Amino acid sequence: MVVPMEAKVADMTNPNGGWKWSVLTQCFDEEILEHIAACPPPMEDLGDDVCLWKNNDRVRRRLTNDSSCILCGNCQETLIHTLRDCNIAKCIWSKTIATNDYNNFFDADLEDWMISNLKNQSDFGLGVVKINSDEATAESGNWSAVGGVLRDSHGNWLVGFCRFLGRGFAITAELWAILHDLEIAWQKEYTKVIIESDNKSAVAMLIDVSIGSSSSTTLVQRIKEECRRNWTVNI
């Protein structure tokens, strides 16, 4: 069976939102199917398709001559600009950063800024649940598995999970782990959650005010959608 040229990715999903494996198994070999298994199907609720690459990346790939930020129209749309220095991002950060920390927060380069944010931890208050997730990806074959643990404010184990994903990249596996942890936390009716991850790229995508990377956009959007529920989630 050959996939029609006019077919869209959404055509390969069933009414329940899962992949149409009966069709896909006739079109692709086992290795490709294993990669598809590690990808979340598209969802209409996540909005319209959008351009994924930052303008800075599009200039590098010679797809445009304009490297300015699509949100504020100023500067090059680099990663640090998108995460922190864009006027829209800065407005959000200014509401959460103490005035005496402004200089250190807004003047640091990308690496120092990310390391500082990853090391800083919020106080563990009563009623707060901390999520720690992790992934394992084999160097040979890109086989991925994920796991996660939810603990209370005293560090006591509440619930955990582990899951085999298929073939994929480490960043994709990490995002899957975070998504599963959030789904579990919501089902358990926890209202205050802290997400901790040692994957700098995953954290960057989740605090980005615009859009995630091209290979993980659907997962990033689904995680952000979970975070917008009626609860408090800190990353």
C-alpha positions in Angstrom: 0.0 0.0 0.0 1.3 3.5 -0.9 0.3 6.6 1.1 -1.5 9.1 -1.2 0.6 12.2 -2.0 -2.3 14.5 -0.8 -2.6 12.6 2.6 -2.0 14.6 5.8 -0.6 13.3 9.1 -4.1 13.8 10.6 -5.5 11.3 8.0 -3.4 8.6 9.7 -5.3 9.0 13.0 -8.5 7.2 14.1 -11.6 8.8 15.7 -10.2 8.1 19.2 -7.1 10.2 18.5 -4.7 7.3 18.1 -2.7 6.2 15.1 -4.3 4.1 12.4 -1.9 1.2 12.8 -3.9 -0.9 10.4 -3.0 1.6 7.6 0.5 2.5 8.8 1.7 -1.1 9.1 0.9 -1.5 5.3 2.9 1.6 4.4 6.1 1.5 6.5 8.7 -0.9 7.7 9.1 -1.9 11.4 11.8 0.6 12.1 9.8 3.6 10.9 6.7 2.3 12.8 8.8 2.2 16.0 9.7 5.9 15.5 6.0 6.8 14.8 5.0 4.9 18.0 7.2 7.4 20.0 5.4 10.4 18.4 2.1 11.7 19.8 -0.7 12.0 17.2 -1.8 15.5 16.2 -4.8 17.0 18.1 -7.2 19.6 16.8 -7.6 21.1 20.3 -3.9 22.2 20.1 -4.7 24.8 17.5 -3.7 25.5 13.9 -0.3 24.5 12.4 2.3 27.2 12.7 5.8 27.8 11.5 8.2 26.2 13.9 11.7 27.4 13.3 12.9 30.6 14.9 13.7 33.3 12.3 17.3 33.1 13.3 17.3 29.4 12.3 15.4 30.2 9.1 18.1 32.7 8.0 20.8 30.2 8.7 18.9 27.7 6.4 18.5 30.5 3.8 14.7 30.4 4.0 14.4 34.1 4.8 16.4 37.2 5.1 14.6 38.5 8.1 15.9 37.2 11.5 13.8 39.6 13.7 11.6 38.2 16.4 8.0 37.6 15.2 6.6 38.6 18.6 8.2 42.0 19.2 9.8 42.7 15.8 13.2 43.6 17.4 16.6 41.9 17.5 17.5 38.5 16.2 15.1 35.7 17.2 17.8 33.7 19.1 17.0 31.2 21.9 17.9 33.6 24.7 15.9 36.4 23.1 12.8 34.1 22.8 13.2 32.8 26.4 14.1 35.9 28.2 14.9 39.1 26.3 11.9 39.5 24.1 9.7 42.3 25.5 6.8 39.9 25.9 8.9 37.3 27.8 10.6 40.1 29.9 7.2 41.4 30.9 6.3 37.9 32.3 9.7 37.4 34.0 9.5 40.9 35.6 6.4 39.8 37.6 8.3 36.8 39.1 11.8 38.1 39.7 12.8 40.2 42.8 14.0 43.7 41.9 17.4 43.2 43.4 17.9 40.1 41.2 17.1 41.9 37.9 20.7 42.5 36.9 22.0 39.0 37.5 18.9 37.5 35.8 18.7 39.6 32.7 22.4 40.2 32.1 23.7 36.5 32.2 24.5 34.7 29.0 22.4 31.7 27.9 24.5 29.0 29.5 24.9 30.7 32.9 21.2 31.8 32.9 20.0 28.2 32.2 22.3 26.7 34.9 21.2 29.3 37.4 17.5 28.6 36.8 18.0 24.8 36.9 19.8 25.0 40.3 17.3 27.4 41.9 14.5 25.5 43.7 11.3 26.8 45.2 10.6 26.1 48.9 8.8 22.9 49.4 5.6 24.0 51.0 2.8 21.9 52.5 0.5 20.4 49.9 3.1 20.7 47.2 4.0 17.6 45.1 7.3 17.4 43.4 7.7 15.6 40.1 11.0 14.0 39.1 11.1 12.4 35.7 13.9 10.7 33.7 14.5 9.0 30.4 16.9 6.4 29.1 17.8 6.2 25.4 20.1 3.5 24.0 23.0 4.7 21.9 22.3 1.9 19.5 18.9 2.0 17.8 17.5 5.0 19.8 15.3 2.7 22.0 13.7 4.9 24.6 12.0 4.3 28.0 10.8 6.8 30.6 9.9 6.9 34.2 8.7 9.3 36.9 8.2 9.7 40.6 5.9 12.0 42.5 6.8 12.9 46.1 5.1 14.9 48.8 6.6 18.0 50.6 8.5 15.7 52.9 10.1 13.7 50.1 7.9 10.7 50.6 7.1 8.6 47.6 3.5 9.0 46.4 3.3 7.3 43.0 5.5 6.4 40.1 5.4 4.9 36.6 7.7 3.5 33.9 6.9 3.0 30.2 8.7 1.8 27.0 8.3 4.3 24.2 9.9 2.8 21.1 12.5 4.6 19.0 13.1 8.3 19.5 15.4 11.0 20.8 16.3 11.7 24.4 14.4 15.1 24.4 11.2 13.4 23.1 11.4 10.8 25.8 12.0 13.4 28.5 8.9 15.3 27.4 6.8 12.1 27.3 7.9 11.5 31.0 6.8 15.0 32.1 3.5 14.7 30.3 2.7 11.3 31.9 3.7 12.7 35.3 1.4 15.6 34.9 -1.5 13.4 33.8 -1.0 11.2 36.9 -0.8 14.3 39.2 -4.1 15.6 37.8 -5.8 12.3 38.1 -4.7 12.1 41.8 -6.2 15.6 42.2 -3.0 17.3 43.4 -3.3 21.1 43.1 0.2 22.3 43.6 3.0 20.7 41.5 6.7 21.4 40.9 8.3 19.8 37.8 12.0 19.1 38.0 14.0 18.0 35.0 17.8 17.7 34.3 17.2 18.1 30.6 18.0 21.7 29.8 16.4 21.6 26.3 13.1 20.2 27.7 13.0 23.0 30.3 13.8 25.6 27.7 10.9 24.4 25.5 8.4 24.4 28.4 9.2 27.9 29.6 9.3 29.3 26.0 6.6 31.9 25.5 6.2 30.9 21.8 6.5 27.4 20.4 8.6 24.3 20.9 11.1 22.6 18.6 9.9 21.1 15.3 10.4 17.5 16.5 8.6 17.9 19.8 6.0 20.6 19.3 2.9 18.4 19.9 4.3 17.1 23.2 5.3 20.6 24.3 1.8 21.9 23.5 0.1 19.0 25.3 2.3 19.7 28.4 1.5 23.4 28.3 -2.2 22.5 27.9 -2.0 20.3 31.1 -0.3 23.2 32.9 -3.2 25.5 32.1 -5.7 23.4 34.0 -7.1 24.8 37.3 -4.0 24.1 39.4 -0.5 25.6 40.1 2.4 24.1 38.1 6.0 25.4 38.4 8.8 24.2 36.2 
